[in-house]
Amino acid sequence: MNAPSRLGAARVAAADLADGKVAARIDAFVREHPESTPFHRPAWSRAVAAGTGNHPHYLICEQGGTLTGILPLTEIRSALFGRSLVSAGFAVDGGILAHGAESVAALTDAAVMLAEKLACPTIELRGGPLPPFWRASEGTYAGFVRDLPSGEEAILKSIPRKQRAEVRKGLERGLDVSIGRNLKGHFRAYSDSVRNLGTPVFPRGLFRAMLETFGEDANIVLISKNNAPVSAVLSLYHEGTVYPYWGGGTAAARGERANELLYFALMKHAAERGCTRFDFGRSKFGTGAFAFKKNWGFEPRPLVYASWGAHREINPLSPKYRLQVAAWKRLPLWAANRMGPFLSRGLG
């Protein structure tokens, strides 16, 4: 797609992420931008496409041959949840990343043109500037980010007293901590967790693709007992910040304080890698995950998303899905793991 912006000087085109030189150029732009996240990187879009089958449309803006903005879009098509262009697909951030209002406007216009061409009635931007006249969505999610101290004792001291006591209990349980790429252990713990929350699990191939495309910038921390997975998280590392993204635990995790040990171990590992920020991701207001992150001393920051066109409801807390969520929680794990990936591909 070649779409000149209404302002003339900025031009938007679709990037071919299969071209190594193009992807490297974009990655360099993303890494140098102070507001970038791993969800802006070409690796994220490629992994989503490989792991879910949803098609990426990665828009770039240039002015005089200089790259001035990017917008990673994922085309979501679902019989249950409708069609949408999402930036970034399956992410909590990844909206427009640009230098200057002209590039923002050009990317916004190009996204609308693309949505109309693809017959997608909705565009969702998760993060980035709010385009004029687009609908703002707020009050549902909060983000949790804070500085990460260096050293085990400093990290422990940074955790509020009550939560620190829970971490120490986890340290005393004799659990095993491993850091690597154990997809089988991760999927066992994560799929159990999301089934218990009443939501469909993402395809195992998505996690595999993330590890492959991000390389050394992704890994799995796994907590186990007697060689059985108890809790795990797949994390991404980007420009000095660690992003624990897909995490969860089995039914035994709470009693073993495995989740407390999990995130403490990740904090230590990330600090050893040189990370100075810990991004705990987003959680919905009023949920247990929201309270859990606050207990670690993270202050919630309300997130504002932007959308164009028709509203697409995918929030599992919506009354619309109350009966479906309740039924999903009662499914045997094998059944939830078999059906979940087919449904979750349409969530985006």
VOBA-1610 file (N, C-alpha, C; in pm, whole numbers, padded with zeros to 5 digits, always signed):
BEGIN
Met+00084-00120+00000Met+00000+00000+00000Met+00087+00124+00000Asn+00057+00219-00083Asn+00122+00350-00083Asn+00015+00454-00062Ala+00019+00525+00050Ala-00087+00621+00082Ala-00026+00754+00120Pro-00025+00853+00030Pro+00028+00983+00068Pro-00061+01047+00173Ser-00002+01112+00270Ser-00081+01175+00375Ser-00142+01303+00323Arg-00239+01353+00394Arg-00306+01476+00353Arg-00214+01597+00366Leu-00106+01581+00443Leu-00014+01692+00461Leu+00095+01695+00355Gly+00100+01591+00272Gly+00187+01596+00155Gly+00330+01552+00179Ala+00401+01612+00275Ala+00542+01584+00293Ala+00567+01445+00350Ala+00476+01397+00432Ala+00492+01265+00493Ala+00422+01161+00406Arg+00492+01050+00381Arg+00434+00944+00299Arg+00437+00812+00376Val+00327+00737+00366Val+00313+00611+00438Val+00310+00495+00341Ala+00379+00389+00377Ala+00381+00267+00296Ala+00378+00146+00387Ala+00341+00032+00330Ala+00344-00094+00405Ala+00483-00154+00397Ala+00537-00193+00511Ala+00672-00249+00516Ala+00666-00401+00497Asp+00765-00452+00426Asp+00780-00596+00409Asp+00871-00648+00519Leu+00813-00705+00623Leu+00892-00751+00737Leu+00977-00873+00706Ala+00951-00938+00593Ala+01033-01051+00553Ala+01167-01006+00496Asp+01176-00878+00462Asp+01301-00822+00411Asp+01388-00785+00531Gly+01499-00852+00548Gly+01583-00832+00664Gly+01631-00689+00681Lys+01666-00623+00569Lys+01714-00485+00577Lys+01604-00391+00623Val+01483-00414+00572Val+01368-00331+00612Val+01340-00350+00760Ala+01336-00476+00804Ala+01307-00504+00945Ala+01414-00445+01036Ala+01540-00453+00995Ala+01650-00400+01077Ala+01640-00248+01087Arg+01602-00183+00978Arg+01586-00037+00980Arg+01476+00004+01075Ile+01364-00068+01071Ile+01252-00038+01161Ile+01293-00063+01305Asp+01360-00176+01329Asp+01401-00211+01465Asp+01493-00104+01523Ala+01581-00051+01442Ala+01671+00055+01488Ala+01592+00180+01527Phe+01491+00214+01446Phe+01406+00330+01477Phe+01333+00308+01610Val+01277+00188+01627Val+01202+00159+01748Val+01292+00167+01871Arg+01409+00106+01863Arg+01499+00103+01978Arg+01546+00243+02018Glu+01556+00334+01922Glu+01604+00468+01951Glu+01494+00561+02002His+01368+00521+01984His+01257+00608+02025His+01232+00591+02176Pro+01224+00700+02251Pro+01212+00689+02398Pro+01080+00629+02446Glu+00978+00625+02362Glu+00848+00573+02404Glu+00819+00434+02346Ser+00921+00369+02294Ser+00899+00240+02229Ser+00881+00128+02331Thr+00821+00020+02285Thr+00800-00102+02363Thr+00837-00221+02275Pro+00850-00340+02332Pro+00876-00457+02247Pro+00763-00485+02149Phe+00644-00433+02176Phe+00529-00457+02089Phe+00538-00377+01959His+00627-00279+01956His+00649-00204+01832His+00748-00273+01739Arg+00826-00364+01791Arg+00933-00424+01713Arg+00879-00522+01608Pro+00945-00529+01493Pro+00902-00624+01390Pro+00893-00767+01442Ala+00978-00802+01538Ala+00976-00937+01594Ala+00839-00971+01651Trp+00773-00874+01714Trp+00641-00898+01771Trp+00540-00929+01661Ser+00536-00847+01558Ser+00440-00867+01449Ser+00464-00999+01378Arg+00591-01036+01357Arg+00621-01162+01291Arg+00579-01281+01378Ala+00600-01270+01508Ala+00563-01379+01598Ala+00412-01397+01605Val+00339-01287+01610Val+00193-01294+01612Val+00141-01361+01485Ala+00198-01325+01372Ala+00155-01386+01246Ala+00185-01535+01243Ala+00307-01571+01287Ala+00347-01712+01286Ala+00268-01794+01387Gly+00239-01736+01502Gly+00177-01812+01610Gly+00026-01814+01611Thr-00038-01719+01541Thr-00185-01712+01542Thr-00248-01716+01404Gly-00169-01688+01300Gly-00223-01686+01165Gly-00287-01554+01127Asn-00286-01456+01217Asn-00342-01324+01186Asn-00240-01243+01106His-00288-01176+01002His-00199-01108+00907His-00152-00973+00960Pro-00021-00945+00952Pro+00030-00814+00994Pro+00026-00713+00879His+00000-00588+00914His+00010-00476+00821His+00095-00371+00891Tyr+00223-00370+00863Tyr+00316-00282+00935Tyr+00338-00155+00852Leu+00285-00042+00900Leu+00293+00084+00827Leu+00414+00165+00873Ile+00485+00224+00777Ile+00596+00313+00809Ile+00574+00447+00742Cys+00620+00552+00807Cys+00607+00688+00754Cys+00747+00744+00729Glu+00764+00805+00613Glu+00893+00864+00578Glu+00874+01009+00534Gln+00974+01088+00562Gln+00979+01226+00515Gln+01118+01251+00460Gly+01126+01277+00331Gly+01255+01301+00269Gly+01351+01185+00281Gly+01297+01062+00279Gly+01381+00943+00291Gly+01416+00903+00432Thr+01372+00982+00531Thr+01399+00953+00671Thr+01277+00888+00735Leu+01298+00780+00807Leu+01190+00713+00877Leu+01147+00798+00995Thr+01018+00838+00998Thr+00970+00929+01102Thr+00857+00871+01186Gly+00808+00753+01152Gly+00701+00695+01232Gly+00666+00555+01187Ile+00608+00479+01279Ile+00564+00342+01248Ile+00432+00312+01316Leu+00360+00217+01259Leu+00234+00172+01319Leu+00216+00023+01289Pro+00241-00064+01387Pro+00224-00208+01365Pro+00079-00249+01384Leu+00016-00294+01278Leu-00124-00334+01282Leu-00138-00484+01258Thr-00233-00545+01327Thr-00266-00685+01306Thr-00411-00694+01263Glu-00435-00765+01154Glu-00571-00782+01103Glu-00636-00901+01174Ile-00738-00872+01254Ile-00809-00975+01330Ile-00943-01003+01263Arg-00968-01129+01234Arg-01097-01169+01177Arg-01152-01285+01259Ser-01267-01264+01321Ser-01325-01365+01409Ser-01476-01367+01395Ala-01532-01487+01379Ala-01677-01500+01370Ala-01743-01460+01501Leu-01673-01480+01613Leu-01730-01449+01744Leu-01709-01304+01786Phe-01588-01249+01758Phe-01552-01118+01810Phe-01542-01009+01703Gly-01571-01044+01579Gly-01574-00944+01474Gly-01437-00919+01411Arg-01432-00822+01320Arg-01309-00787+01248Arg-01254-00656+01302Ser-01122-00647+01302Ser-01059-00526+01354Ser-00914-00520+01309Leu-00861-00397+01304Leu-00718-00373+01292Leu-00671-00329+01429Val-00575-00401+01484Val-00532-00377+01622Val-00384-00342+01625Ser-00350-00238+01699Ser-00209-00199+01716Ser-00177-00191+01866Ala-00096-00286+01910Ala-00046-00399+01833Ala-00125-00523+01872Gly-00144-00612+01776Gly-00222-00732+01802Gly-00166-00815+01914Phe-00251-00858+02007Phe-00218-00943+02121Phe-00123-00874+02220Ala-00114-00741+02210Ala-00026-00664+02297Ala-00108-00573+02386Val-00040-00512+02484Val-00105-00415+02572Val-00060-00273+02537Asp+00026-00261+02438Asp+00075-00132+02391Asp+00105-00149+02243Gly+00176-00052+02185Gly+00215-00067+02046Gly+00139+00021+01950Gly+00086+00134+01997Gly+00018+00228+01909Gly+00119+00307+01826Ile+00074+00417+01769Ile+00159+00497+01681Ile+00285+00542+01756Leu+00399+00524+01689Leu+00528+00568+01741Leu+00588+00659+01634Ala+00601+00787+01663Ala+00641+00879+01557Ala+00711+01002+01614His+00777+01074+01524His+00838+01202+01555His+00758+01309+01481Gly+00677+01385+01554Gly+00605+01495+01493Gly+00461+01465+01459Ala+00379+01570+01466Ala+00235+01557+01443Ala+00204+01519+01299Glu+00289+01560+01205Glu+00262+01530+01065Glu+00267+01380+01039Ser+00364+01314+01099Ser+00376+01168+01083Ser+00261+01096+01152Val+00221+01146+01269Val+00106+01087+01340Val-00019+01095+01255Ala-00044+01213+01196Ala-00163+01231+01112Ala-00158+01142+00989Ala-00040+01130+00929Ala-00027+01049+00808Ala-00054+00902+00839Leu-00001+00853+00949Leu-00023+00713+00987Leu-00168+00689+01024Thr-00230+00785+01091Thr-00371+00772+01127Thr-00458+00762+01003Asp-00435+00851+00906Asp-00513+00849+00782Asp-00492+00718+00706Ala-00366+00672+00702Ala-00337+00549+00630Ala-00404+00430+00696Ala-00412+00429+00829Ala-00478+00320+00899Ala-00627+00315+00865Val-00690+00430+00859Val-00833+00435+00824Val-00854+00386+00681Met-00769+00431+00589Met-00779+00386+00450Met-00763+00234+00440Leu-00669+00179+00517Leu-00646+00036+00515Leu-00767-00039+00572Ala-00822+00012+00682Ala-00940-00053+00743Ala-01056-00057+00644Glu-01077+00051+00573Glu-01186+00055+00474Glu-01159-00041+00360Lys-01034-00051+00316Lys-00997-00143+00209Lys-01019-00288+00249Leu-00990-00320+00377Leu-01001-00458+00426Leu-01140-00489+00483Ala-01230-00391+00480Ala-01364-00407+00537Ala-01359-00440+00686Cys-01264-00379+00754Cys-01256-00390+00900Cys-01329-00271+00961Pro-01437-00291+01035Pro-01514-00179+01086Pro-01454-00110+01208Thr-01343-00165+01261Thr-01286-00113+01384Thr-01134-00105+01375Ile-01076+00003+01432Ile-00933+00013+01455Ile-00912+00037+01603Glu-00819-00036+01664Glu-00787-00017+01805Glu-00639+00017+01817Leu-00608+00128+01883Leu-00471+00169+01909Leu-00445+00159+02058Arg-00352+00074+02096Arg-00321+00054+02238Arg-00194+00131+02272Gly-00212+00252+02317Gly-00098+00337+02348Gly-00072+00435+02236Gly+00022+00526+02262Gly+00055+00627+02163Gly-00041+00744+02167Pro-00023+00840+02077Pro-00109+00959+02076Pro-00253+00925+02040Leu-00346+01001+02094Leu-00488+00984+02066Leu-00524+01069+01944Pro-00556+01008+01830Pro-00590+01087+01711Pro-00715+01172+01734Pro-00720+01291+01675Pro-00838+01378+01691Pro-00965+01307+01643Phe-01070+01323+01721Phe-01203+01273+01688Phe-01216+01121+01701Trp-01112+01052+01748Trp-01125+00910+01775Trp-01181+00891+01916Arg-01240+00777+01940Arg-01299+00747+02070Arg-01190+00705+02169Ala-01190+00767+02286Ala-01095+00731+02392Ala-01159+00628+02484Ser-01085+00524+02513Ser-01133+00420+02605Ser-01044+00421+02729Glu-01103+00449+02843Glu-01026+00453+02967Glu-01111+00404+03083Gly-01045+00374+03193Gly-01116+00327+03311Gly-01127+00176+03320Thr-01076+00105+03220Thr-01080-00041+03223Thr-00948-00100+03272Tyr-00837-00047+03219Tyr-00705-00102+03249Tyr-00614+00000+03316Ala-00521-00052+03393Ala-00413+00029+03449Ala-00281-00041+03420Gly-00176+00038+03399Gly-00043-00017+03380Gly+00038-00004+03507Phe+00137-00091+03524Phe+00218-00093+03646Phe+00366-00098+03608Val+00436+00013+03628Val+00578+00021+03594Val+00651+00093+03707Arg+00773+00046+03739Arg+00855+00117+03836Arg+01001+00083+03813Asp+01088+00160+03880Asp+01231+00135+03870Asp+01266+00001+03934Leu+01370-00062+03882Leu+01417-00190+03934Leu+01555-00171+03997Pro+01565-00190+04130Pro+01696-00176+04195Pro+01793-00285+04150Ser+01919-00266+04181Ser+02021-00363+04148Ser+02062-00439+04274Gly+02064-00572+04266Gly+02106-00653+04380Gly+01989-00712+04456Glu+02009-00834+04507Glu+01901-00907+04574Glu+01847-00833+04696Glu+01934-00783+04782Glu+01887-00715+04903Glu+01812-00587+04870Ala+01862-00513+04772Ala+01795-00388+04734Ala+01657-00418+04676Ile+01647-00524+04600Ile+01517-00562+04544Ile+01421-00601+04655Leu+01468-00681+04750Leu+01383-00721+04863Leu+01334-00600+04941Lys+01423-00506+04966Lys+01386-00386+05043Lys+01286-00299+04968Ser+01286-00308+04837Ser+01193-00225+04758Ser+01052-00280+04759Ile+01034-00402+04807Ile+00903-00466+04811Ile+00837-00433+04945Pro+00712-00388+04947Pro+00645-00358+05074Pro+00650-00475+05172Arg+00647-00444+05300Arg+00675-00540+05406Arg+00590-00666+05397Lys+00460-00652+05382Lys+00373-00770+05380Lys+00403-00860+05259Gln+00425-00798+05145Gln+00456-00877+05026Gln+00596-00938+05037Arg+00686-00866+05099Arg+00821-00918+05120Arg+00817-01047+05206Ala+00728-01047+05304Ala+00713-01167+05388Ala+00663-01286+05305Glu+00576-01259+05209Glu+00527-01366+05122Glu+00640-01418+05033Val+00725-01327+04985Val+00839-01369+04904Val+00932-01459+04986Arg+00957-01421+05111Arg+01045-01501+05195Arg+00986-01640+05219Lys+00853-01648+05231Lys+00789-01779+05247Lys+00814-01865+05123Gly+00807-01801+05007Gly+00835-01874+04884Gly+00978-01922+04877Leu+01070-01840+04927Leu+01211-01877+04928Leu+01238-01996+05020Glu+01151-02013+05119Glu+01171-02120+05217Glu+01102-02251+05178Arg+01031-02253+05067Arg+00953-02372+05032Arg+01034-02480+04961Gly+01158-02450+04928Gly+01240-02550+04860Gly+01202-02570+04715Leu+01148-02467+04652Leu+01108-02477+04512Leu+01229-02458+04420Asp+01220-02514+04302Asp+01327-02501+04203Asp+01297-02386+04108Val+01399-02307+04079Val+01388-02195+03987Val+01478-02222+03867Ser+01421-02216+03748Ser+01501-02231+03627Ser+01469-02118+03530Ile+01569-02074+03457Ile+01553-01966+03360Ile+01604-02016+03226Gly+01515-02018+03128Gly+01553-02070+02997Gly+01440-02060+02899Arg+01406-02173+02833Arg+01305-02172+02728Arg+01217-02297+02738Asn+01177-02331+02860Asn+01096-02450+02884Asn+00950-02421+02848Leu+00918-02440+02721Leu+00783-02412+02674Leu+00679-02507+02733Lys+00716-02633+02747Lys+00622-02731+02800Lys+00581-02695+02943Gly+00680-02663+03026Gly+00649-02625+03164Gly+00569-02497+03171His+00606-02401+03088His+00534-02274+03087His+00388-02294+03047Phe+00365-02370+02942Phe+00228-02388+02894Phe+00143-02461+02997Arg+00203-02555+03067Arg+00127-02629+03169Arg+00078-02534+03278Ala+00166-02448+03327Ala+00128-02357+03434Ala+00036-02245+03384Tyr+00070-02190+03268Tyr-00007-02076+03215Tyr-00148-02118+03174Ser-00159-02232+03106Ser-00291-02274+03059Ser-00383-02308+03176Asp-00330-02364+03281Asp-00410-02393+03401Asp-00464-02263+03459Ser-00377-02162+03463Ser-00414-02034+03522Ser-00526-01965+03445Val-00513-01956+03312Val-00614-01883+03235Val-00745-01961+03229Arg-00738-02096+03229Arg-00863-02174+03235Arg-00939-02140+03363Asn-00866-02130+03475Asn-00931-02099+03602Asn-00989-01958+03605Leu-00939-01871+03518Leu-00994-01735+03507Leu-01112-01729+03411Gly-01133-01838+03336Gly-01246-01843+03245Gly-01217-01786+03108Thr-01089-01781+03070Thr-01054-01727+02938Thr-00977-01832+02858Pro-00991-01830+02724Pro-00922-01929+02641Pro-00772-01902+02632Val-00694-02008+02633Val-00549-01996+02627Val-00506-01964+02485Phe-00397-01891+02472Phe-00341-01862+02341Phe-00270-01986+02287Pro-00252-01993+02154Pro-00184-02110+02096Pro-00042-02126+02149Arg-00002-02248+02173Arg+00135-02275+02216Arg+00235-02222+02114Gly+00195-02225+01986Gly+00282-02175+01880Gly+00314-02028+01892Leu+00227-01950+01956Leu+00254-01808+01975Leu+00372-01788+02069Phe+00376-01866+02175Phe+00487-01855+02270Phe+00618-01901+02206Arg+00608-02009+02128Arg+00728-02059+02059Arg+00781-01954+01962Ala+00690-01890+01889Ala+00731-01789+01792Ala+00793-01668+01860Met+00742-01629+01976Met+00800-01516+02049Met+00944-01546+02090Leu+00967-01665+02140Leu+01103-01702+02180Leu+01196-01704+02059Glu+01145-01751+01946Glu+01228-01760+01827Glu+01259-01623+01768Thr+01160-01536+01758Thr+01184-01407+01693Thr+01258-01309+01782Phe+01236-01315+01913Phe+01305-01223+02004Phe+01442-01275+02046Gly+01467-01402+02028Gly+01599-01456+02060Gly+01636-01433+02205Glu+01752-01372+02227Glu+01801-01349+02363Glu+01718-01245+02439Asp+01630-01176+02370Asp+01545-01076+02436Asp+01414-01137+02486Ala+01410-01268+02501Ala+01292-01337+02558Ala+01338-01462+02630Asn+01271-01493+02740Asn+01298-01619+02809Asn+01183-01654+02902Ile+01196-01770+02966Ile+01093-01820+03057Ile+01154-01845+03194Val+01092-01792+03297Val+01127-01828+03434Val+01024-01930+03481Leu+01071-02044+03528Leu+00984-02154+03568Leu+01010-02192+03713Ile+00902-02202+03791Ile+00909-02250+03928Ile+00848-02390+03931Ser+00921-02485+03984Ser+00871-02622+03986Ser+00896-02686+04122Lys+00823-02794+04148Lys+00841-02871+04270Lys+00835-03018+04234Asn+00938-03092+04272Asn+00947-03234+04237Asn+00931-03254+04086Asn+00994-03164+04010Asn+00995-03168+03863Asn+00860-03137+03800Ala+00763-03092+03878Ala+00632-03055+03826Ala+00619-02903+03820Pro+00579-02846+03707Pro+00563-02700+03697Pro+00459-02649+03795Val+00490-02539+03860Val+00396-02476+03953Val+00357-02337+03904Ser+00454-02258+03859Ser+00423-02128+03801Ser+00532-02093+03701Ala+00498-02003+03607Ala+00594-01968+03502Ala+00552-01836+03438Val+00650-01769+03379Val+00622-01646+03305Val+00718-01635+03188Leu+00664-01596+03073Leu+00744-01566+02954Leu+00761-01415+02951Ser+00886-01370+02950Ser+00916-01227+02957Ser+00992-01180+02834Leu+00978-01051+02806Leu+01052-00984+02699Leu+01141-00878+02761Tyr+01254-00851+02695Tyr+01350-00751+02742Tyr+01370-00649+02632His+01353-00521+02668His+01361-00416+02567His+01419-00289+02627Glu+01536-00252+02580Glu+01599-00125+02615Glu+01599-00098+02766Gly+01646-00195+02843Gly+01662-00176+02986Gly+01538-00202+03069Thr+01431-00250+03007Thr+01307-00281+03079Thr+01271-00426+03057Val+01229-00494+03164Val+01180-00630+03152Val+01027-00627+03152Tyr+00967-00707+03065Tyr+00822-00713+03051Tyr+00774-00856+03078Pro+00741-00891+03202Pro+00678-01021+03225Pro+00541-01020+03159Tyr+00518-01109+03063Tyr+00397-01092+02982Tyr+00295-01204+02999Trp+00333-01326+02967Trp+00238-01437+02983Trp+00280-01519+03104Gly+00211-01501+03215Gly+00248-01572+03337Gly+00126-01631+03405Gly+00150-01737+03483Gly+00041-01799+03558Gly+00091-01916+03638Gly-00001-01972+03716Gly+00037-02084+03801Gly-00072-02187+03813Thr-00035-02304+03856Thr-00130-02412+03879Thr-00204-02388+04011Ala-00293-02479+04044Ala-00368-02466+04168Ala-00278-02467+04291Ala-00161-02530+04278Ala-00069-02539+04392Ala+00011-02411+04414Ala+00007-02319+04320Ala+00095-02201+04326Ala+00068-02114+04448Arg-00057-02096+04483Arg-00088-02006+04595Arg-00031-02058+04726Gly-00055-02184+04755Gly-00007-02240+04881Gly+00145-02245+04888Glu+00209-02263+04775Glu+00355-02271+04770Glu+00421-02134+04762Arg+00342-02029+04751Arg+00394-01893+04728Arg+00483-01892+04603Ala+00443-01970+04504Ala+00525-01984+04383Ala+00524-01858+04297Asn+00411-01789+04291Asn+00406-01667+04211Asn+00492-01557+04274Glu+00496-01553+04407Glu+00581-01455+04475Glu+00728-01483+04443Leu+00766-01610+04451Leu+00904-01646+04418Leu+00933-01622+04270Leu+00834-01647+04185Leu+00850-01630+04040Leu+00893-01488+04004Tyr+00818-01390+04054Tyr+00847-01252+04013Tyr+00969-01195+04084Phe+00997-01244+04204Phe+01121-01204+04270Phe+01241-01258+04193Ala+01233-01383+04149Ala+01341-01442+04071Ala+01360-01368+03940Leu+01249-01326+03877Leu+01258-01251+03753Leu+01322-01115+03776Met+01286-01048+03886Met+01346-00919+03916Met+01497-00933+03933Lys+01541-01036+04006Lys+01685-01058+04024Lys+01754-01083+03890His+01694-01169+03810His+01754-01204+03681His+01761-01081+03590Ala+01653-01005+03586Ala+01650-00887+03499Ala+01755-00785+03542Ala+01768-00766+03673Ala+01870-00672+03723Ala+02010-00718+03686Glu+02031-00849+03693Glu+02162-00903+03655Glu+02190-00883+03506Arg+02084-00877+03426Arg+02099-00850+03283Arg+02123-00702+03254Gly+02107-00618+03356Gly+02125-00475+03338Gly+01997-00396+03326Cys+01882-00459+03349Cys+01754-00387+03342Cys+01739-00294+03461Thr+01681-00178+03438Thr+01659-00080+03544Thr+01511-00045+03562Arg+01424-00110+03481Arg+01280-00087+03492Arg+01209-00222+03484Phe+01097-00231+03558Phe+01016-00352+03561Phe+00874-00312+03521Asp+00829-00361+03406Asp+00694-00330+03357Asp+00605-00450+03384Phe+00520-00437+03485Phe+00435-00548+03529Phe+00313-00566+03440Gly+00304-00490+03332Gly+00192-00506+03239Gly+00066-00437+03288Arg-00044-00471+03225Arg-00171-00408+03259Arg-00261-00507+03332Ser-00354-00453+03410Ser-00458-00533+03474Ser-00585-00452+03480Lys-00698-00522+03482Lys-00826-00453+03490Lys-00850-00405+03633Phe-00906-00286+03645Phe-00942-00232+03776Phe-01036-00330+03847Gly-01011-00348+03976Gly-01100-00429+04057Gly-01075-00579+04050Thr-00965-00620+03986Thr-00937-00764+03975Thr-00830-00805+04075Gly-00816-00937+04092Gly-00711-00988+04180Gly-00572-00956+04130Ala-00554-00958+03997Ala-00422-00925+03939Ala-00386-00780+03969Phe-00485-00691+03966Phe-00463-00549+03998Phe-00413-00536+04141Ala-00481-00603+04234Ala-00442-00596+04376Ala-00305-00659+04399Phe-00276-00768+04329Phe-00148-00838+04343Phe-00033-00744+04307Lys-00046-00671+04199Lys+00061-00582+04155Lys+00076-00462+04249Lys-00034-00412+04300Lys-00025-00303+04398Lys+00048-00349+04524Asn+00026-00476+04562Asn+00091-00528+04681Asn+00243-00530+04667Trp+00292-00532+04545Trp+00436-00531+04520Trp+00493-00389+04522Gly+00409-00291+04544Gly+00455-00153+04551Gly+00446-00077+04420Phe+00374-00132+04323Phe+00356-00064+04195Phe+00232+00024+04201Glu+00245+00147+04153Glu+00131+00239+04150Glu+00060+00227+04015Pro-00071+00205+04017Pro-00144+00191+03891Pro-00149+00322+03813Arg-00132+00312+03683Arg-00142+00428+03594Arg-00253+00398+03493Pro-00364+00471+03499Pro-00474+00444+03405Pro-00427+00449+03260Leu-00470+00351+03182Leu-00432+00345+03041Leu-00546+00398+02955Val-00511+00474+02854Val-00608+00530+02761Val-00579+00472+02622Tyr-00678+00403+02566Tyr-00667+00349+02432Tyr-00756+00430+02338Ala-00727+00419+02209Ala-00806+00493+02109Ala-00868+00394+02012Ser-00988+00425+01966Ser-01052+00338+01867Ser-01130+00421+01766Trp-01142+00365+01650Trp-01215+00427+01538Trp-01318+00327+01488Gly-01435+00378+01454Gly-01539+00291+01397Gly-01623+00223+01503Ala-01667+00103+01472Ala-01758+00030+01559Ala-01685-00019+01684His-01759-00033+01793His-01702-00085+01917His-01696-00237+01911Arg-01581-00293+01953Arg-01564-00439+01959Arg-01544-00478+02104Glu-01634-00558+02157Glu-01631-00597+02298Glu-01560-00730+02315Ile-01440-00727+02377Ile-01368-00852+02403Ile-01329-00865+02550Asn-01376-00773+02634Asn-01343-00777+02776Asn-01418-00892+02843Pro-01346-00992+02898Pro-01414-01106+02960Pro-01495-01069+03083Leu-01471-00951+03142Leu-01549-00908+03257Leu-01683-00848+03218Ser-01706-00829+03088Ser-01831-00775+03040Ser-01947-00870+03074Pro-02062-00817+03117Pro-02179-00902+03145Pro-02218-00988+03025Lys-02180-00943+02905Lys-02211-01017+02782Lys-02153-01157+02784Tyr-02037-01174+02852Tyr-01967-01302+02851Tyr-01974-01375+02985Arg-02061-01331+03075Arg-02065-01386+03210Arg-02089-01537+03209Leu-02187-01583+03133Leu-02219-01725+03131Leu-02109-01806+03064Gln-02051-01750+02957Gln-01943-01822+02887Gln-01821-01839+02976Val-01787-01734+03052Val-01672-01741+03141Val-01695-01845+03249Ala-01814-01846+03306Ala-01846-01942+03412Ala-01837-02086+03359Ala-01883-02107+03236Ala-01879-02241+03178Ala-01736-02284+03148Trp-01655-02188+03101Trp-01517-02220+03065Trp-01437-02265+03188Lys-01464-02205+03302Lys-01392-02241+03424Lys-01415-02386+03464Arg-01527-02443+03419Arg-01561-02581+03458Arg-01506-02685+03361Leu-01445-02640+03252Leu-01393-02734+03153Leu-01272-02810+03207Pro-01257-02937+03172Pro-01131-03005+03202Pro-01017-02934+03130Leu-00898-02936+03187Leu-00787-02862+03127Leu-00758-02908+02986Trp-00767-03040+02961Trp-00736-03089+02825Trp-00834-03032+02723Ala-00960-03018+02762Ala-01060-02964+02669Ala-01038-02814+02647Ala-01007-02741+02755Ala-00982-02598+02742Ala-00859-02572+02654Asn-00757-02656+02668Asn-00635-02639+02588Asn-00656-02676+02442Arg-00752-02761+02416Arg-00779-02800+02278Arg-00864-02695+02207Met-00963-02641+02275Met-01053-02544+02212Met-01004-02400+02222Gly-00929-02371+02331Gly-00889-02233+02357Gly-00817-02164+02244Pro-00713-02224+02185Pro-00639-02155+02080Pro-00725-02111+01961Phe-00829-02187+01926Phe-00915-02150+01814Phe-00994-02023+01846Leu-01034-02009+01972Leu-01109-01890+02013Leu-01017-01769+02034Ser-00905-01793+02099Ser-00817-01681+02135Ser-00755-01613+02015Arg-00743-01681+01901Arg-00689-01619+01781Arg-00772-01499+01737Gly-00900-01498+01776Gly-00988-01389+01736Gly-00994-01276+01835Leu-00924-01288+01949Leu-00926-01183+02051Leu-00834-01068+02013Gly-00712-01102+01975Gly-00616-01000+01931Gly-00578-00902+02038
//
